[in-house]
């Protein structure tokens, strides 16, 4: 895979793991003006799209009056995640999230009832198409537009756990205070796929269990990064999913870089999941001068024992990918209950290990 990025880091350079090439220079002059106009129109179009999709959301529990100025909010869209939600909520509450704004997309496993019973959750439900809503981003954009402006907003999937330097002892308000002191309004993170030692369907994980006790392994290398010239966002691919499922078509592998934590303004919008935003300056969560910027990790807990059953269901639904036919082999392989662990797998021991590998950075935050 061709890569770009001179002294480009995520944000540190992925020195042990990443192939890096030449970074395109930002456009200047008339080209820059025209690109800015195009991005502005795109942003307005996406905001209008979210406004139109608002009617697809039906309020289930409204506890928005609890939100205080300065509270950190978490936005999540989910379907049938009762197995993960207890630990997901507990983990991010411990980080400092004060309110969760959740969209339940037609769950049938009790996820909606579980969320409705939580004192710090406001819940909406929709039976509309996840795929036709930009994979849930239209719904979340509307909620962030209405309720997120002025807050630091964390946007995650239910199978994602955010960590960052000192996360066990420094809550999110400490991190966002540091970021604001650096003049930064967005925070980048690399998704790391976690997996078990044996076949992905084996074992038992209760809803309150820490999934990392079961998903203890990850790929320390095999990451490649480039910078997208249009909006200056990173594009990182690799890790276990690229190795195990997309070795023959690496450019189809999932995108691993995300910008999950943003100080929100109603004019902002996510363009492609949480991989990039408009205005484009929010995408510059990496350093190009050889330095480091503080960054985090999203620990991806997709490969819990229920993955084989869920893969069969999602293959039939065809709601998770823009070109579902290209992912048939991916789902078929998961249904066959693969072993992702290899002799080159690395056991996870904590954030300092990931920093030492260059996958995240303190960036001067000491």
BAZALUM-431746 format. One line per field, with one value per residue (C-alpha): residue number from 1; residue in three letters; x, y, z. Coordinates in steps of 0.2 Angstrom, whole numbers, plus 2048, in hexadecimal, padded with zeros to 3 digits. Layout:
N
mardren	c(NUM, ...) $
drenke	c(ala, ...) $
u	c(X, ...) $
v	c(Y, ...) $
w	c(Z, ...) $
This chain:
366
mardren	c(1, 2, 3, 4, 5, 6, 7, 8, 9, 10, 11, 12, 13, 14, 15, 16, 17, 18, 19, 20, 21, 22, 23, 24, 25, 26, 27, 28, 29, 30, 31, 32, 33, 34, 35, 36, 37, 38, 39, 40, 41, 42, 43, 44, 45, 46, 47, 48, 49, 50, 51, 52, 53, 54, 55, 56, 57, 58, 59, 60, 61, 62, 63, 64, 65, 66, 67, 68, 69, 70, 71, 72, 73, 74, 75, 76, 77, 78, 79, 80, 81, 82, 83, 84, 85, 86, 87, 88, 89, 90, 91, 92, 93, 94, 95, 96, 97, 98, 99, 100, 101, 102, 103, 104, 105, 106, 107, 108, 109, 110, 111, 112, 113, 114, 115, 116, 117, 118, 119, 120, 121, 122, 123, 124, 125, 126, 127, 128, 129, 130, 131, 132, 133, 134, 135, 136, 137, 138, 139, 140, 141, 142, 143, 144, 145, 146, 147, 148, 149, 150, 151, 152, 153, 154, 155, 156, 157, 158, 159, 160, 161, 162, 163, 164, 165, 166, 167, 168, 169, 170, 171, 172, 173, 174, 175, 176, 177, 178, 179, 180, 181, 182, 183, 184, 185, 186, 187, 188, 189, 190, 191, 192, 193, 194, 195, 196, 197, 198, 199, 200, 201, 202, 203, 204, 205, 206, 207, 208, 209, 210, 211, 212, 213, 214, 215, 216, 217, 218, 219, 220, 221, 222, 223, 224, 225, 226, 227, 228, 229, 230, 231, 232, 233, 234, 235, 236, 237, 238, 239, 240, 241, 242, 243, 244, 245, 246, 247, 248, 249, 250, 251, 252, 253, 254, 255, 256, 257, 258, 259, 260, 261, 262, 263, 264, 265, 266, 267, 268, 269, 270, 271, 272, 273, 274, 275, 276, 277, 278, 279, 280, 281, 282, 283, 284, 285, 286, 287, 288, 289, 290, 291, 292, 293, 294, 295, 296, 297, 298, 299, 300, 301, 302, 303, 304, 305, 306, 307, 308, 309, 310, 311, 312, 313, 314, 315, 316, 317, 318, 319, 320, 321, 322, 323, 324, 325, 326, 327, 328, 329, 330, 331, 332, 333, 334, 335, 336, 337, 338, 339, 340, 341, 342, 343, 344, 345, 346, 347, 348, 349, 350, 351, 352, 353, 354, 355, 356, 357, 358, 359, 360, 361, 362, 363, 364, 365, 366) $
drenke	c(unk, unk, unk, unk, unk, unk, unk, unk, unk, unk, unk, unk, unk, unk, unk, unk, unk, unk, unk, unk, unk, unk, unk, unk, unk, unk, unk, unk, unk, unk, unk, unk, unk, unk, unk, unk, unk, unk, unk, unk, unk, unk, unk, unk, unk, unk, unk, unk, unk, unk, unk, unk, unk, unk, unk, unk, unk, unk, unk, unk, unk, unk, unk, unk, unk, unk, unk, unk, unk, unk, unk, unk, unk, unk, unk, unk, unk, unk, unk, unk, unk, unk, unk, unk, unk, unk, unk, unk, unk, unk, unk, unk, unk, unk, unk, unk, unk, unk, unk, unk, unk, unk, unk, unk, unk, unk, unk, unk, unk, unk, unk, unk, unk, unk, unk, unk, unk, unk, unk, unk, unk, unk, unk, unk, unk, unk, unk, unk, unk, unk, unk, unk, unk, unk, unk, unk, unk, unk, unk, unk, unk, unk, unk, unk, unk, unk, unk, unk, unk, unk, unk, unk, unk, unk, unk, unk, unk, unk, unk, unk, unk, unk, unk, unk, unk, unk, unk, unk, unk, unk, unk, unk, unk, unk, unk, unk, unk, unk, unk, unk, unk, unk, unk, unk, unk, unk, unk, unk, unk, unk, unk, unk, unk, unk, unk, unk, unk, unk, unk, unk, unk, unk, unk, unk, unk, unk, unk, unk, unk, unk, unk, unk, unk, unk, unk, unk, unk, unk, unk, unk, unk, unk, unk, unk, unk, unk, unk, unk, unk, unk, unk, unk, unk, unk, unk, unk, unk, unk, unk, unk, unk, unk, unk, unk, unk, unk, unk, unk, unk, unk, unk, unk, unk, unk, unk, unk, unk, unk, unk, unk, unk, unk, unk, unk, unk, unk, unk, unk, unk, unk, unk, unk, unk, unk, unk, unk, unk, unk, unk, unk, unk, unk, unk, unk, unk, unk, unk, unk, unk, unk, unk, unk, unk, unk, unk, unk, unk, unk, unk, unk, unk, unk, unk, unk, unk, unk, unk, unk, unk, unk, unk, unk, unk, unk, unk, unk, unk, unk, unk, unk, unk, unk, unk, unk, unk, unk, unk, unk, unk, unk, unk, unk, unk, unk, unk, unk, unk, unk, unk, unk, unk, unk, unk, unk, unk, unk, unk, unk, unk, unk, unk, unk, unk, unk, unk, unk, unk, unk, unk, unk, unk, unk, unk, unk, unk, unk) $
u	c(800, 807, 809, 80D, 813, 824, 827, 814, 80F, 800, 805, 816, 81B, 817, 82A, 829, 81A, 816, 81C, 81D, 821, 820, 813, 809, 80A, 7FA, 7F2, 7F5, 7EE, 7DE, 7DF, 7DD, 7CF, 7C5, 7C8, 7C2, 7B2, 7AF, 7B2, 7A6, 798, 79B, 79A, 78A, 783, 787, 77F, 76F, 76F, 770, 762, 757, 75A, 755, 744, 74A, 74E, 741, 746, 745, 74D, 751, 75D, 765, 761, 76E, 77C, 786, 792, 7A3, 79D, 7A5, 798, 799, 78F, 78C, 781, 77F, 775, 774, 783, 77C, 78B, 797, 78D, 790, 7A3, 7A3, 798, 7A3, 7B3, 7AF, 7A6, 7B6, 7BF, 7B4, 7A5, 796, 788, 785, 77A, 776, 76D, 766, 764, 756, 75F, 756, 762, 75C, 769, 75C, 755, 766, 76A, 759, 75C, 76D, 76C, 778, 772, 766, 760, 758, 752, 750, 74C, 752, 761, 772, 77B, 76F, 773, 786, 788, 780, 789, 77A, 771, 780, 784, 772, 774, 785, 77F, 770, 779, 78C, 791, 79D, 7A1, 7AF, 7A6, 7AC, 7A5, 7A8, 7A0, 79B, 7AA, 7B7, 7C0, 7C9, 7DA, 7E7, 7F7, 7F4, 7E2, 7E0, 7E5, 7E1, 7CE, 7C9, 7C7, 7D9, 7DD, 7D1, 7D8, 7EA, 7E4, 7DC, 7EB, 7F4, 7E7, 7E0, 7CE, 7CF, 7D8, 7DE, 7DF, 7E4, 7D9, 7E1, 7D8, 7D9, 7D6, 7D7, 7E4, 7D9, 7CA, 7C0, 7B0, 7B8, 7B6, 7A9, 7A9, 79B, 793, 79C, 7AD, 7BB, 7BD, 7CF, 7D1, 7CC, 7D2, 7E4, 7EE, 7F1, 7FC, 80B, 810, 809, 802, 803, 7FE, 7FB, 7F4, 7E5, 7E9, 7D7, 7D3, 7E5, 7DE, 7E8, 7E4, 7EB, 7E8, 7F0, 7EF, 7E6, 7D7, 7E2, 7EE, 7E0, 7D2, 7D9, 7EB, 7E6, 7DD, 7E6, 7DE, 7CD, 7D3, 7CA, 7D0, 7D8, 7DB, 7CD, 7CA, 7BD, 7BF, 7BB, 7B6, 7A6, 79E, 78D, 796, 7A1, 79D, 7A5, 7A8, 7AC, 7A8, 7B4, 7C3, 7C2, 7B8, 7B4, 7BB, 7CB, 7D6, 7CF, 7D7, 7E8, 7EB, 7FD, 80D, 817, 826, 82E, 826, 818, 805, 7FC, 7F2, 7E8, 7E3, 7D2, 7D2, 7C6, 7BD, 7B4, 7BB, 7B1, 7AA, 799, 7A2, 79F, 78C, 78B, 795, 789, 77B, 784, 788, 776, 771, 77E, 77D, 78F, 799, 797, 79B, 795, 79A, 7AC, 7AB, 7A3, 7B4, 7B7, 7A6, 7A9, 7BA, 7B2, 7A4, 7B2, 7B8, 7CA, 7D9, 7E0, 7EF, 800, 811, 814, 805, 809, 800, 7F9, 800, 7FA, 7FC, 80E, 812, 808, 811, 822, 81D, 819, 806, 801, 80A, 80A, 810, 817, 809, 812) $
v	c(800, 811, 81C, 82F, 839, 841, 842, 83E, 836, 82F, 839, 833, 82A, 818, 815, 803, 7FF, 80B, 80E, 820, 829, 83B, 847, 852, 864, 86D, 876, 889, 898, 895, 882, 885, 891, 885, 876, 880, 885, 873, 86D, 87A, 875, 863, 867, 870, 862, 856, 861, 863, 850, 84D, 85A, 850, 83F, 846, 840, 82E, 82F, 82C, 832, 823, 82B, 83E, 842, 851, 85D, 854, 85B, 869, 875, 86D, 85B, 84F, 846, 835, 831, 820, 817, 804, 7F4, 7E5, 7E9, 7E4, 7D8, 7E7, 7F6, 7F3, 7F4, 801, 80D, 809, 80C, 81D, 823, 81F, 82A, 838, 837, 840, 83C, 82F, 833, 823, 81E, 80C, 806, 7F8, 7EE, 7DD, 7D7, 7E3, 7F1, 7FE, 7F9, 7F8, 80A, 811, 80B, 815, 825, 82E, 829, 832, 825, 826, 818, 816, 807, 810, 80A, 80C, 80B, 819, 824, 825, 816, 81F, 82F, 839, 835, 839, 849, 84F, 84C, 854, 863, 865, 860, 85F, 871, 878, 867, 85B, 84C, 83A, 830, 81D, 80C, 800, 7F5, 803, 808, 818, 819, 826, 82A, 829, 825, 81B, 82A, 839, 83B, 842, 854, 854, 84F, 85B, 869, 864, 864, 875, 87C, 876, 87F, 86E, 86A, 858, 849, 83A, 828, 818, 809, 7F9, 7E9, 7DD, 7CB, 7BA, 7AD, 7A0, 79F, 7AF, 7A6, 79D, 7A3, 7AC, 7BE, 7C5, 7D6, 7DE, 7D6, 7E0, 7D9, 7DC, 7CD, 7C3, 7CD, 7CE, 7CF, 7DB, 7DE, 7EA, 7ED, 7EC, 7FE, 80A, 81D, 82A, 83C, 840, 850, 856, 858, 854, 845, 835, 825, 816, 804, 7F3, 7E9, 7D9, 7DC, 7E1, 7D2, 7C5, 7CA, 7D7, 7D0, 7CF, 7E0, 7EB, 7FB, 7F4, 7F1, 7FB, 80D, 80D, 820, 829, 83A, 835, 843, 855, 865, 867, 875, 874, 879, 869, 858, 847, 842, 830, 828, 830, 82F, 841, 851, 862, 86F, 866, 86E, 862, 854, 859, 84E, 84A, 852, 856, 85E, 84F, 853, 84A, 84D, 845, 837, 828, 816, 80F, 7FD, 7F3, 7E5, 7DE, 7CD, 7C7, 7B5, 7BA, 7C1, 7B1, 7B2, 7C5, 7C4, 7B8, 7C5, 7D4, 7CC, 7C8, 7DA, 7E3, 7F3, 7F5, 7F9, 804, 7F5, 7E6, 7DA, 7DE, 7D9, 7C8, 7BF, 7C9, 7C3, 7B1, 7B0, 7B6, 7A9, 79C, 7A0, 7A5, 7A6, 7B7, 7B4, 7B0, 7AE, 7C1, 7C7, 7D2, 7D0, 7E1, 7E7, 7FA, 80B, 80D, 7FE, 806, 816, 80D, 805, 816, 813, 821, 830, 83B, 849, 853, 84F, 84A) $
w	c(800, 7FB, 80A, 80D, 81B, 81E, 831, 833, 843, 84A, 852, 856, 846, 84A, 849, 84C, 842, 833, 821, 81E, 80D, 807, 80D, 801, 805, 809, 7FA, 7F9, 7EF, 7E5, 7E7, 7FA, 7F8, 7ED, 7F8, 807, 7FE, 7F9, 80B, 811, 806, 80B, 81D, 81A, 810, 81E, 82C, 821, 81F, 831, 834, 828, 830, 842, 83F, 83F, 851, 85F, 871, 87D, 88D, 88E, 89C, 892, 8A0, 8AB, 89F, 8A7, 89E, 89C, 89D, 892, 887, 87E, 86E, 868, 85B, 85E, 85A, 866, 871, 882, 884, 883, 88A, 89D, 89C, 88E, 899, 8A9, 8A0, 898, 8A8, 8B1, 8A4, 8A8, 89C, 8A4, 898, 88A, 87B, 873, 863, 864, 852, 854, 861, 865, 873, 881, 87E, 87D, 88E, 896, 890, 895, 8A7, 8A8, 8B2, 8A7, 895, 88A, 87D, 86B, 861, 84E, 843, 833, 829, 831, 820, 819, 828, 824, 830, 83E, 83C, 836, 846, 851, 847, 84B, 85E, 85E, 855, 862, 872, 870, 86B, 878, 87F, 87D, 874, 873, 865, 865, 860, 86E, 86A, 86D, 87D, 87D, 887, 887, 891, 8A4, 8A1, 8B1, 8BC, 8B1, 8AB, 89B, 8A2, 8A6, 894, 88C, 897, 891, 87E, 880, 888, 878, 86D, 867, 865, 85F, 865, 85A, 85E, 855, 855, 85B, 858, 867, 865, 86F, 86F, 868, 85C, 85D, 862, 871, 883, 88D, 891, 89D, 89A, 8A9, 8A5, 89E, 88C, 88C, 898, 889, 87B, 881, 870, 862, 853, 858, 846, 834, 834, 826, 825, 819, 819, 80F, 806, 805, 817, 81F, 828, 82B, 824, 82D, 829, 82F, 83F, 841, 836, 827, 82A, 82C, 821, 814, 810, 7FD, 7FD, 80A, 804, 809, 81B, 828, 82C, 83D, 841, 84A, 852, 85F, 86B, 865, 86D, 863, 85A, 851, 841, 841, 83A, 838, 826, 826, 837, 843, 837, 831, 835, 82D, 82F, 82A, 837, 844, 83B, 83E, 84E, 848, 848, 837, 83F, 848, 858, 861, 865, 873, 86C, 872, 86E, 86A, 870, 864, 86C, 85D, 85E, 86D, 86D, 865, 855, 84A, 84D, 84B, 83B, 833, 838, 832, 822, 81E, 824, 819, 823, 828, 818, 809, 7FD, 807, 7F9, 7FB, 80E, 80A, 80D, 81D, 824, 81E, 826, 837, 836, 834, 845, 841, 84D, 84B, 857, 850, 856, 853, 85D, 86C, 87D, 883, 893, 894, 88C, 890, 885, 877, 879, 879, 868, 861, 85F, 86B, 873, 883, 877, 886, 892, 8A2) $
